[in-house]
Amino acid sequence: MRRLDPRNWASWRPFGLGLRKPNNYLELVKAFRAVKGNRRYAWRILNQGTCDGCALGTKGMRDWTMPEIHLCNIRLRLLPLNTMPALDVSLLRDVSGLSGRKSAELRELGRLPYPMLRRAGEPGFTRVSWDEALRVAAGGLRDARFGAYLTSRGMPNENYYAAQKAVRALGTNNIDNAARICHSPSTVALKEAIGAAATTCSYTDWIGSDLIVFIGSNPSNNQPVAMKYLYHAKKAGTRIAMVNAYREPGMERYWVPSNAESAVFGTKITDDFFGVNVGGDIGFLNGVLKHLIEAGAVDEEFVARHTTGFEAVREAVAGQSWETLEALSGSTRADMRRMAELLAEARSAVLVWSMGITQHSYGEDNVRAIVNLALARGFVGREGCGLMPIRGHSGVQGGAEMGAYATGLPGGLPITEANAAKFTGMWGFEVPATPGLTATDMIDAAHAGELDALVSSGGNFLEVLPDPAYCREALARLKLRVHVDIVLSSQMLVPAEGDVLLLPAQTRYEMTGGVTETSTERRIIFSPEVEGPRIGEAWPEWKIFTELAARTRPGIAANVRFTGTPQIRAEIERAVPFYEGIAGLKRFGDSVQYGGAHLCPGGRFPTPDGLARFSPVEPPALERPDGAFMVATRRGKQFNSMVHERLDGFNGAMREAVLMSEYDADRLGLPDGAPVELRSGERAYRGKVLRAPLMPGNLQVHWPEGNVLLDEARRSPQARIPDYNALVTVRPL
């Protein structure tokens, strides 16, 4: 280890005693208690499995970035889901007593052990055989208008690939996954700009890069293992900047529990903070680019040799006044210059973003503005540089690349006549040549009575999509719902006009033949089957989907069935050429990083002409009436919509907190704890004020609780991602 460096210490108090921060060692104790009765199995999962939490990716408790132990709170909190005993199915005979319970309470009831069926009008579910369940499902799917959705919770590549193939065998492209709701704008904008819809660099590029810029991203909450990388980056002299509406406490200082120096003294993470309005990122980023151009700090050689379209961007930002950019961003011309100077002085930089950028009705343009900055400085295709849409969940990257996407086929190919014909020839059945319904489109169709059936593998539309009441009405109007999961969720309990099936799934650690996931750095990682108890009659999801297709269309059964995950991996390698090597992954620790350490090496881009594309980005017209606030939805102590605790150890926020700047709270005479109502049209949310280092005029509430404020019709034009922000007024109660 390098010598101690007090310049990076967060506090001289040993272990940050008395300071507000999560207690990582207490998390170990809680995890130990939570897996009582299955501790040996839990230990094997931690040591032998690939983490099913965030998309940083591990082999056991180690990775490929540094020779140290990796273990985060998110993974510990997921252990009970993988080790808990079976649910007592008698509890499902009458679900009226369960319908008011929170999702956390439903999960704690145990794993789903058997197929269960609820007929229309019945009070609850009855156990049925797999044959009966598949017969009912096939009858409801045959000649039906249906859609399928897959969440990212631990979902391996094999499940995604088999599921999308099965759905297309049934004659539709109506299949979507959680990548739609997370990073679909990144996929669209990156594919257009650089010809690749993935992170262009590796995690090792963080360590020793001159600069890392986080934009609308908070890894301290969502990718805790990343904080160890940032500790080492700081030791290597890397400067870290953050562009956000909220000065996240976990990004100010963090105690990495497995590094002695950081565990004792903590680590100052962010060197430079740039505050922007919710939705004001384009104003800020365009202002930074405007400064770079005016200061002559653009890498003109890189731009001339490796890009196209820069003159149009130069002209566009020249026509955007500083007053407009300041008003939109909430930032100042001086701060934009300060950010531009950091970029100009850096010989290398990695730009990192997440859902604070993507989950807007103009999410694609947000990403384009980031790409413009990176291209202007030549920060792509070399060591210490890159564009990184950091993923929150272990299954998101692979989901789209396996083709479990309404707008894309395996390999991210667009749905066209030629590409559909390619897979028709490969699979032996006709593949539709027109895009399908996205996740949000499926809910719209169900609400309008234009969808007959829905197959939902994991996930919970009542929690992840805007306007839960609208989603509930949509789910209730379906003639068939098939829920594939490992535990109960509240959407399963919504009565429908027809049958509701619950089909029990295996975790990634239970699947014979092992499985793979793809991390944020494009590393395809093998996760072997882990010896341990098995739950009832749970099936792997790849088998559930392929059997649904085989029973619905017996004539093509042989074309969709697989003998196991090794056969699926072999077919993935044929269907997705850049996944070459996946078929050879067989043992713990096996991995392959597609594209190598850097995509677009030396400025060679996988576009038709080999050039990256700049895109003029116009500032969105965001009008905020006097007295109105822009509210964003944030994550606390949770994984996806699974809330682990009501209190966020970073900022002391309870789930009902309405984060508000001190300036706004003083102006409105609202002390901490004051009850308030937020209103957006007819939508309302009640919470309690918590003063926080937030930009004035902006608020934050927790997700999914704050989804009641969101307009289900607000989506981005190409990616169709929902807008998880709203314009609200505040009324003291």
C-alpha positions in Angstrom: 0.0 0.0 0.0 1.2 3.5 -0.7 2.1 5.7 2.2 -0.6 7.4 4.2 -1.7 10.6 2.7 -3.6 12.9 5.2 -4.5 15.3 2.3 -7.2 12.9 1.3 -8.5 12.2 4.7 -12.1 13.0 5.4 -11.7 13.2 9.2 -9.1 12.7 11.9 -11.8 11.0 14.0 -11.0 7.2 14.0 -13.6 5.4 11.9 -15.6 8.7 11.6 -17.0 8.1 15.1 -19.9 10.5 15.8 -20.2 11.5 12.1 -23.2 10.7 10.0 -22.3 7.8 7.7 -23.4 4.3 7.1 -21.9 1.7 9.4 -20.4 -0.9 7.0 -19.4 -3.2 9.7 -22.9 -3.3 11.2 -24.0 -4.4 7.7 -21.8 -7.5 8.1 -23.5 -8.3 11.4 -27.0 -7.8 9.9 -26.1 -10.0 6.9 -24.8 -12.7 9.2 -28.1 -12.7 11.2 -30.2 -12.5 8.0 -28.9 -15.8 6.6 -29.3 -17.8 9.8 -29.7 -21.5 8.9 -28.0 -21.1 5.5 -24.7 -19.4 6.4 -22.5 -21.9 4.7 -24.5 -21.6 1.5 -24.3 -17.8 1.8 -20.6 -17.9 2.3 -20.2 -20.1 -0.9 -22.3 -17.6 -2.8 -20.1 -14.8 -1.8 -16.9 -16.7 -2.5 -17.9 -18.6 -5.7 -20.5 -16.5 -7.4 -20.5 -13.5 -9.6 -22.3 -10.7 -7.7 -25.9 -10.2 -8.6 -26.0 -6.7 -7.3 -24.5 -3.8 -9.3 -22.8 -4.0 -12.7 -19.2 -3.6 -11.5 -18.8 -7.4 -11.6 -16.8 -9.7 -9.4 -15.4 -13.2 -9.2 -16.4 -14.1 -5.7 -15.1 -11.2 -3.6 -12.4 -10.2 -6.1 -12.3 -8.5 -9.5 -10.0 -7.6 -12.4 -9.2 -4.1 -11.3 -7.2 -4.6 -8.2 -5.9 -7.5 -6.0 -8.1 -6.7 -3.0 -11.3 -8.0 -1.4 -14.5 -6.5 -2.7 -17.7 -6.8 -0.7 -20.5 -4.1 -0.6 -23.7 -3.5 1.4 -25.9 -4.1 -1.6 -24.6 -7.6 -2.1 -25.0 -8.4 1.6 -28.5 -7.1 1.5 -29.4 -9.4 -1.4 -28.1 -12.5 0.3 -31.4 -13.4 2.1 -33.2 -13.5 -1.3 -30.7 -16.1 -2.4 -30.8 -18.2 0.8 -34.3 -17.8 2.3 -36.6 -20.8 2.7 -39.8 -21.4 0.8 -43.0 -19.4 1.2 -45.9 -21.1 2.9 -48.2 -21.2 -0.1 -51.3 -21.5 2.1 -50.9 -17.7 2.7 -51.9 -17.2 -0.9 -55.3 -18.9 -0.7 -56.8 -15.5 0.1 -54.6 -12.6 -0.7 -56.9 -10.0 0.9 -54.7 -10.0 4.0 -51.6 -9.5 1.9 -52.7 -6.8 -0.5 -51.9 -3.9 1.9 -48.4 -5.1 2.8 -45.3 -3.4 1.6 -43.0 -5.1 -0.9 -40.3 -5.7 1.7 -42.8 -7.5 3.9 -44.0 -9.7 0.9 -40.4 -10.6 0.1 -39.7 -11.7 3.6 -42.4 -14.3 3.4 -40.0 -16.5 1.5 -39.2 -17.9 -2.0 -42.0 -18.9 -4.4 -41.7 -22.7 -4.4 -44.5 -23.9 -6.8 -46.6 -22.7 -9.8 -49.7 -21.0 -8.5 -52.9 -20.1 -10.3 -55.6 -17.5 -9.6 -58.7 -17.6 -11.7 -60.8 -14.4 -12.2 -63.0 -13.8 -9.2 -61.2 -16.1 -6.9 -59.8 -14.7 -3.6 -56.3 -16.2 -4.1 -54.0 -18.7 -5.6 -54.1 -22.5 -5.8 -51.0 -24.7 -6.4 -50.9 -26.3 -9.8 -48.4 -28.6 -11.6 -46.0 -27.2 -14.2 -47.9 -29.0 -16.9 -51.2 -27.3 -15.9 -49.5 -23.9 -15.5 -47.9 -24.1 -19.0 -51.2 -25.3 -20.5 -53.1 -22.3 -19.0 -50.3 -19.9 -20.1 -50.1 -21.4 -23.7 -53.9 -21.1 -24.0 -53.8 -17.5 -23.0 -50.8 -16.6 -25.3 -51.9 -18.4 -28.4 -53.1 -15.9 -31.0 -53.1 -13.2 -28.3 -51.8 -9.7 -28.3 -49.1 -9.9 -25.6 -45.9 -8.5 -24.2 -43.0 -9.7 -22.1 -40.8 -7.7 -19.7 -37.7 -8.8 -17.8 -36.2 -7.0 -14.9 -32.4 -6.8 -14.2 -32.4 -8.4 -10.8 -29.6 -10.9 -11.1 -30.8 -11.8 -14.6 -28.0 -13.6 -16.5 -27.3 -13.4 -20.3 -28.7 -16.9 -20.9 -32.1 -16.0 -19.5 -32.3 -12.8 -21.6 -31.3 -14.5 -24.8 -33.6 -17.5 -24.4 -36.5 -15.3 -23.4 -36.2 -12.9 -26.4 -35.9 -15.9 -28.8 -39.0 -17.5 -27.3 -41.1 -14.3 -27.5 -40.1 -13.8 -31.1 -40.9 -17.4 -31.9 -44.5 -16.4 -30.8 -44.5 -13.8 -33.5 -43.9 -10.5 -31.7 -41.1 -8.1 -30.8 -43.0 -7.0 -27.7 -40.2 -7.8 -25.3 -38.4 -5.3 -23.2 -36.2 -5.1 -20.1 -35.0 -2.8 -17.3 -32.4 -1.3 -19.6 -35.2 0.7 -21.1 -35.9 2.4 -17.8 -32.2 3.0 -17.0 -29.9 3.7 -19.9 -31.8 3.5 -23.1 -31.0 7.1 -23.9 -27.3 6.2 -23.5 -27.7 3.3 -26.0 -29.4 5.6 -28.6 -27.0 8.5 -28.3 -23.8 6.4 -28.1 -24.7 4.2 -31.0 -25.4 7.3 -33.1 -22.2 9.2 -32.0 -19.5 6.5 -31.7 -21.1 3.4 -33.2 -21.0 1.5 -29.9 -23.6 1.5 -27.2 -21.4 0.6 -24.3 -18.8 2.0 -21.9 -15.6 2.7 -24.0 -13.1 2.1 -21.2 -12.3 -0.1 -18.2 -12.5 0.5 -14.4 -8.7 0.6 -14.4 -8.9 3.8 -16.4 -10.2 5.6 -13.3 -7.0 5.0 -11.4 -4.4 7.4 -12.6 -6.6 9.4 -15.0 -6.1 13.1 -14.6 -9.8 13.7 -14.1 -13.1 11.8 -13.5 -16.3 13.7 -13.9 -19.6 12.3 -12.5 -22.7 13.8 -14.0 -26.0 12.9 -12.5 -24.5 9.9 -10.9 -24.1 8.8 -7.3 -22.0 5.6 -7.0 -21.7 5.9 -3.2 -25.4 4.9 -3.0 -25.8 2.8 -6.1 -22.4 1.2 -6.9 -20.6 1.1 -3.5 -17.7 -1.1 -4.7 -16.8 1.8 -7.0 -15.8 3.9 -4.0 -12.8 1.6 -3.5 -11.7 2.4 -7.1 -12.1 6.1 -6.3 -10.0 5.7 -3.1 -7.2 4.3 -5.2 -7.8 7.0 -7.9 -7.3 9.7 -5.3 -4.1 8.0 -4.1 -2.9 8.0 -7.7 -3.5 11.8 -8.0 -6.8 11.7 -9.9 -9.0 14.7 -9.6 -12.7 14.1 -9.2 -15.5 16.5 -10.2 -19.2 16.2 -9.7 -22.1 17.8 -11.7 -25.4 17.4 -9.8 -28.3 19.2 -8.3 -27.5 17.7 -4.9 -24.1 17.7 -3.2 -24.3 14.0 -2.3 -22.7 13.4 1.2 -21.4 10.0 0.2 -19.5 11.6 -2.7 -18.0 14.2 -0.4 -16.4 11.7 1.9 -16.5 8.0 2.2 -15.1 5.3 4.5 -14.0 2.3 2.5 -14.3 -0.5 5.0 -11.7 -2.9 3.4 -8.9 -0.3 3.1 -7.3 0.4 6.4 -6.4 4.0 5.8 -9.9 4.9 4.4 -11.7 2.8 7.0 -10.0 4.8 9.8 -9.8 8.3 8.4 -12.2 8.2 5.5 -11.5 9.6 2.1 -12.3 13.0 0.5 -13.8 12.0 -2.8 -15.0 15.0 -4.7 -12.6 17.9 -5.4 -14.8 20.1 -7.4 -18.6 20.3 -7.2 -20.7 22.1 -9.8 -24.4 22.6 -8.9 -27.0 22.5 -11.6 -30.8 22.5 -11.7 -32.7 19.3 -12.2 -32.9 19.1 -15.9 -30.3 21.8 -16.4 -27.4 19.6 -17.5 -27.6 20.6 -21.2 -27.3 24.3 -20.3 -24.2 23.6 -18.2 -22.5 21.2 -20.6 -23.1 23.4 -23.6 -21.7 26.3 -21.6 -18.6 24.3 -20.8 -18.2 23.4 -24.5 -18.7 27.1 -25.4 -15.8 28.0 -23.1 -13.6 25.3 -24.5 -14.2 26.6 -28.0 -13.7 30.3 -27.1 -10.5 29.4 -25.2 -9.0 27.4 -28.1 -8.9 24.3 -25.9 -10.5 21.9 -28.3 -8.3 19.1 -29.5 -8.5 20.3 -33.1 -6.2 17.5 -34.4 -8.4 14.8 -32.9 -11.6 16.5 -34.1 -10.3 16.9 -37.7 -8.9 13.4 -38.0 -11.5 11.3 -36.1 -14.9 13.1 -36.1 -17.5 14.8 -38.2 -20.1 17.5 -37.5 -18.1 19.7 -35.2 -18.7 22.9 -37.2 -22.4 22.5 -36.7 -21.9 22.2 -33.0 -19.5 25.1 -32.9 -22.2 27.2 -34.6 -25.0 26.0 -32.4 -23.3 26.8 -29.0 -22.1 30.2 -30.4 -25.8 31.0 -30.9 -26.7 30.1 -27.3 -26.4 33.1 -25.1 -24.7 32.9 -21.7 -27.9 34.3 -20.1 -29.9 31.3 -21.6 -27.4 28.8 -20.5 -27.2 30.2 -17.0 -30.9 30.4 -16.6 -31.4 26.8 -17.7 -28.5 25.3 -15.8 -28.8 27.3 -12.6 -25.1 27.6 -12.8 -22.9 30.6 -13.6 -20.7 31.4 -16.5 -17.7 31.4 -14.1 -18.5 27.8 -13.0 -18.8 26.7 -16.6 -15.4 28.2 -17.3 -14.0 26.5 -14.2 -15.2 23.1 -15.5 -13.9 23.9 -18.9 -10.5 24.7 -17.4 -10.4 21.3 -15.6 -11.1 19.6 -18.9 -8.6 21.7 -20.8 -5.8 21.0 -18.3 -6.5 17.3 -18.2 -4.5 15.1 -20.5 -6.9 12.2 -19.7 -10.5 12.1 -18.4 -13.4 9.7 -17.9 -16.9 11.1 -18.0 -19.4 9.0 -16.0 -23.1 9.4 -15.9 -26.2 7.6 -14.7 -30.0 8.1 -14.4 -29.7 11.7 -13.3 -28.9 12.2 -17.0 -31.0 9.6 -18.7 -34.3 9.7 -16.9 -35.6 12.8 -18.6 -37.9 13.4 -21.6 -34.8 14.7 -23.4 -32.4 12.0 -22.0 -30.9 11.4 -25.4 -29.8 15.0 -25.8 -28.3 15.0 -22.3 -26.1 12.1 -23.3 -25.2 13.8 -26.7 -24.0 16.9 -24.8 -21.7 14.7 -22.7 -20.4 12.9 -25.8 -19.7 16.3 -27.5 -17.5 17.3 -24.6 -15.5 14.1 -24.7 -15.0 14.3 -28.4 -14.0 17.9 -28.3 -11.1 16.9 -26.0 -10.3 13.6 -27.6 -11.1 11.6 -24.4 -12.1 8.4 -26.2 -10.0 5.3 -27.2 -7.0 5.7 -25.1 -5.7 4.9 -21.6 -7.3 6.9 -18.7 -10.1 8.1 -21.0 -13.6 7.1 -21.8 -17.3 7.5 -21.8 -19.0 5.5 -19.1 -22.7 5.1 -18.6 -22.3 3.4 -15.3 -24.9 0.6 -14.8 -26.7 0.1 -11.6 -27.7 -3.6 -11.9 -25.8 -6.7 -12.9 -28.2 -7.6 -15.7 -28.7 -4.3 -17.5 -25.8 -4.3 -20.0 -26.4 -7.9 -21.2 -30.2 -7.4 -21.4 -30.1 -5.1 -24.4 -27.1 -6.9 -26.0 -28.9 -10.3 -25.9 -31.8 -8.7 -27.8 -34.4 -8.6 -25.0 -35.4 -5.3 -26.4 -38.5 -4.1 -28.3 -36.3 -2.0 -30.5 -33.3 -4.2 -31.0 -32.3 -7.7 -31.9 -29.3 -9.7 -30.5 -26.1 -7.7 -30.7 -28.0 -4.5 -30.6 -29.0 -4.7 -34.3 -31.9 -2.5 -35.2 -35.1 -4.3 -36.2 -35.1 -4.1 -40.0 -36.2 -6.5 -42.8 -32.6 -7.6 -43.4 -31.8 -8.2 -39.7 -35.1 -10.0 -39.1 -34.3 -12.2 -42.1 -30.9 -13.0 -40.7 -32.4 -14.4 -37.5 -35.2 -16.1 -39.3 -32.5 -18.1 -41.1 -30.6 -18.8 -37.9 -33.5 -19.8 -35.8 -35.8 -21.5 -38.2 -38.9 -19.5 -37.6 -40.1 -16.1 -38.9 -38.9 -13.1 -36.9 -41.0 -10.0 -37.0 -39.5 -7.1 -38.9 -41.1 -4.2 -37.1 -40.2 -2.9 -33.6 -42.4 -4.0 -30.7 -43.9 -2.3 -27.7 -41.6 -0.9 -25.1 -42.3 -1.5 -21.4 -44.2 1.7 -21.1 -46.1 1.1 -24.3 -47.2 -2.3 -23.0 -48.8 -0.6 -20.0 -50.5 2.0 -22.3 -51.8 -0.8 -24.5 -53.1 -2.8 -21.5 -54.8 0.3 -20.1 -56.5 0.9 -23.5 -57.6 -2.7 -23.8 -55.2 -3.3 -26.7 -53.1 -5.9 -24.9 -54.4 -9.3 -23.9 -51.6 -10.8 -21.9 -48.4 -9.9 -20.1 -45.4 -12.0 -19.0 -43.4 -10.2 -16.4 -40.2 -11.8 -15.2 -39.3 -10.1 -12.0 -39.9 -6.3 -11.7 -42.9 -4.5 -10.4 -44.6 -2.0 -12.6 -46.4 -0.6 -9.6 -43.1 0.6 -8.2 -40.8 1.3 -11.2 -43.1 3.2 -13.5 -44.7 6.6 -13.1 -48.3 6.9 -11.8 -48.8 3.6 -9.9 -52.6 4.0 -10.1 -52.5 4.1 -13.9 -50.3 0.9 -13.9 -52.6 -0.9 -11.5 -55.6 -0.2 -13.8 -53.6 -1.4 -16.8 -52.6 -4.7 -15.0 -56.2 -5.3 -13.9 -57.5 -5.1 -17.5 -55.4 -8.0 -18.8 -56.9 -11.4 -19.6 -53.8 -13.2 -18.6 -50.8 -12.3 -16.5 -47.8 -14.5 -16.0 -45.5 -13.5 -13.2 -42.1 -15.2 -13.1 -40.1 -14.4 -9.9 -38.3 -15.8 -6.9 -40.5 -13.9 -4.3 -43.8 -12.2 -4.1 -44.4 -8.6 -5.3 -47.4 -6.3 -5.0 -48.2 -6.4 -8.7 -48.9 -10.2 -8.4 -51.8 -9.5 -6.1 -53.7 -7.1 -8.4 -56.8 -9.0 -9.6 -57.2 -9.4 -13.3 -60.0 -9.9 -15.8 -58.6 -13.4 -16.4 -56.0 -15.8 -15.0 -53.0 -14.8 -13.0 -50.1 -17.3 -12.9 -47.1 -17.2 -10.5 -44.1 -19.3 -11.8 -41.2 -19.9 -9.4 -37.7 -19.1 -10.8 -34.3 -20.1 -9.8 -31.5 -17.6 -8.8 -28.4 -17.4 -10.9 -26.6 -19.5 -8.3 -29.0 -22.4 -8.7 -28.7 -22.9 -12.4 -27.1 -26.1 -13.6 -24.3 -25.4 -16.1 -23.7 -21.9 -14.6 -24.5 -18.5 -16.2 -22.9 -15.3 -17.3 -23.4 -11.6 -16.7 -21.9 -8.6 -18.5 -20.5 -5.8 -16.4 -20.3 -2.1 -17.1 -16.8 -2.5 -18.4 -18.1 -5.0 -21.0 -16.6 -8.0 -19.1 -18.6 -11.2 -19.6 -18.2 -13.1 -16.3 -19.0 -16.7 -15.6 -20.9 -17.6 -12.4 -21.0 -21.3 -11.6 -23.8 -23.2 -10.0 -23.3 -23.0 -6.2 -23.9 -26.1 -4.1 -26.7 -25.5 -1.6 -30.5 -26.0 -0.9 -33.0 -25.8 -3.7 -36.5 -24.4 -3.5 -39.5 -26.5 -4.4 -40.1 -26.8 -8.1 -38.4 -23.6 -9.2 -37.1 -23.6 -12.8 -34.5 -21.5 -14.6 -36.1 -18.6 -16.4 -34.6 -19.6 -19.8 -36.5 -22.9 -19.5 -39.7 -21.2 -18.4 -39.8 -18.9 -21.5 -38.7 -21.6 -24.0 -41.4 -24.0 -22.7 -44.0 -21.3 -22.9 -43.1 -20.9 -26.6 -42.9 -24.7 -27.2 -46.3 -25.3 -25.6 -47.9 -22.4 -27.4 -46.5 -23.4 -30.8 -45.7 -27.1 -30.7 -44.7 -27.1 -34.4 -41.5 -25.1 -33.6 -40.7 -26.6 -30.2 -37.4 -28.1 -31.4 -36.3 -24.6 -32.6 -36.7 -22.9 -29.2 -35.8 -25.5 -26.6 -32.3 -25.8 -25.2 -30.5 -28.6 -23.3 -28.9 -26.2 -20.9 -26.9 -23.0 -20.5 -23.8 -24.3 -22.3 -25.9 -24.7 -25.4 -27.3 -21.2 -25.0 -23.9 -19.7 -24.7 -22.8 -21.5 -27.9 -25.7 -20.0 -29.7 -25.1 -16.5 -28.2 -21.6 -16.7 -29.7 -23.0 -17.3 -33.2 -25.8 -14.7 -32.8 -23.7 -11.9 -31.3 -20.2 -12.0 -32.9 -18.7 -9.5 -30.4 -19.5 -11.9 -27.6 -16.8 -14.3 -29.0 -15.4 -16.4 -26.2 -18.6 -16.7 -24.1 -19.0 -20.3 -25.2 -15.7 -21.1 -23.6 -16.5 -19.7 -20.2 -16.9 -22.8 -17.9 -15.1 -22.2 -14.6 -15.3 -19.8 -11.7 -13.3 -16.7 -12.6 -13.5 -17.2 -16.3 -14.2 -13.9 -18.2 -13.7 -12.1 -21.5 -13.9 -8.4 -22.0 -15.4 -7.8 -25.4 -13.7 -5.1 -27.5 -10.7 -5.2 -25.2 -9.7 -2.6 -22.6 -10.8 0.3 -24.9 -13.4 0.6 -27.6 -12.6 2.9 -30.5 -8.8 2.5 -29.9 -6.7 5.3 -31.5 -9.8 7.2 -32.5 -11.1 4.4 -34.9 -14.9 4.3 -34.4 -17.2 1.4 -35.5 -19.3 3.8 -37.6 -19.8 3.4 -41.4 -17.1 6.0 -42.2 -14.9 5.3 -39.1 -15.7 8.8 -37.7 -17.4 9.8 -34.5 -20.3 12.2 -34.8 -20.9 15.5 -33.0 -24.5 16.4 -32.5 -25.8 20.0 -32.1 -27.9 20.0 -28.9 -30.5 22.8 -28.3 -31.3 23.7 -24.7 -34.8 22.4 -23.8 -37.5 24.9 -23.2 -38.0 24.5 -19.4 -40.3 27.1 -18.1 -40.8 27.2 -14.4 -43.6 29.4 -13.1 -42.9 31.6 -10.1 -43.0 29.6 -6.9 -42.7 26.2 -8.7 -40.0 23.6 -8.0 -38.5 20.9 -10.1 -38.6 17.7 -8.1 -36.4 14.7 -8.9 -36.7 11.1 -7.6 -33.7 9.7 -5.8 -32.5 6.4 -4.3 -31.8 5.8 -0.7 -31.0 2.6 1.2 -32.3 0.4 -1.5 -31.5 -1.8 -4.5 -33.7 -0.9 -7.5 -37.2 -0.6 -5.9 -36.3 -2.9 -3.1 -36.1 -0.7 0.0 -33.8 -2.1 2.7 -34.2 0.5 5.4 -36.3 3.6 6.0 -33.2 5.7 7.0 -30.5 6.7 4.6 -27.2 6.6 6.6 -25.6 9.2 4.3 -27.9 12.1 4.9 -30.3 11.0 7.6 -33.3 11.1 5.2 -36.3 9.0 6.0 -38.4 7.6 3.1 -40.9 10.5 3.4 -38.2 13.2 3.3 -38.6 16.1 0.9 -35.1 17.3 0.4 -35.0 21.1 0.1 -32.3 23.8 0.1 -31.8 25.9 3.2 -32.5 29.0 1.1 -35.9 27.7 0.0 -36.7 26.3 3.5 -35.9 29.7 5.1 -37.8 31.6 2.4 -40.9 29.4 3.1 -40.4 29.3 6.8 -40.2 25.5 6.9 -38.0 23.9 9.6 -36.8 20.3 9.3 -39.6 17.9 9.8 -42.3 20.3 8.6 -45.1 18.4 6.8 -45.7 19.6 3.2 -47.7 18.6 0.2 -46.2 18.6 -3.3 -48.7 19.0 -6.1 -48.3 18.4 -9.9 -51.6 19.0 -11.4 -54.0 16.5 -9.8 -51.1 14.4 -8.5 -50.0 14.9 -4.9 -47.3 13.6 -2.5 -47.1 14.3 1.2 -43.8 14.3 3.1 -41.6 16.1 5.6 -38.9 18.8 4.8 -35.3 17.9 5.2 -32.8 20.7 4.6 -30.0 19.5 2.3 -27.2 20.9 0.1 -29.5 21.2 -2.9 -29.7 23.8 -5.6 -32.4 26.4 -4.8 -35.6 25.8 -6.7 -35.1 22.0 -6.8 -36.4 19.2 -4.6 -35.8 15.5 -4.2 -38.0 12.8 -3.0 -37.4 9.1 -2.8 -38.2 6.6 -5.6 -40.5 4.7 -5.8 -42.6 6.7 -3.3 -42.4 9.8 -5.4 -43.7 8.1 -8.5 -47.2 9.3 -7.7 -46.1 12.8 -8.9 -44.9 11.6 -12.3 -46.8 12.0 -15.6 -46.9 8.6 -17.3 -47.1 10.3 -20.7 -43.8 12.1 -20.5 -41.2 10.1 -22.3 -38.1 10.7 -24.4 -38.7 10.7 -28.1 -36.4 7.8 -29.2 -35.5 5.7 -26.2 -39.1 6.1 -24.8 -37.7 6.3 -21.2 -40.1 7.8 -18.7 -39.3 11.2 -17.2 -38.8 10.7 -13.5 -39.0 14.4 -12.7 -41.9 16.7 -12.2 -42.8 20.4 -11.8 -44.5 20.9 -8.5 -45.8 23.5 -6.0 -45.2 23.2 -2.3 -48.0 23.7 0.3 -47.3 23.6 4.1 -49.7 21.3 5.9 
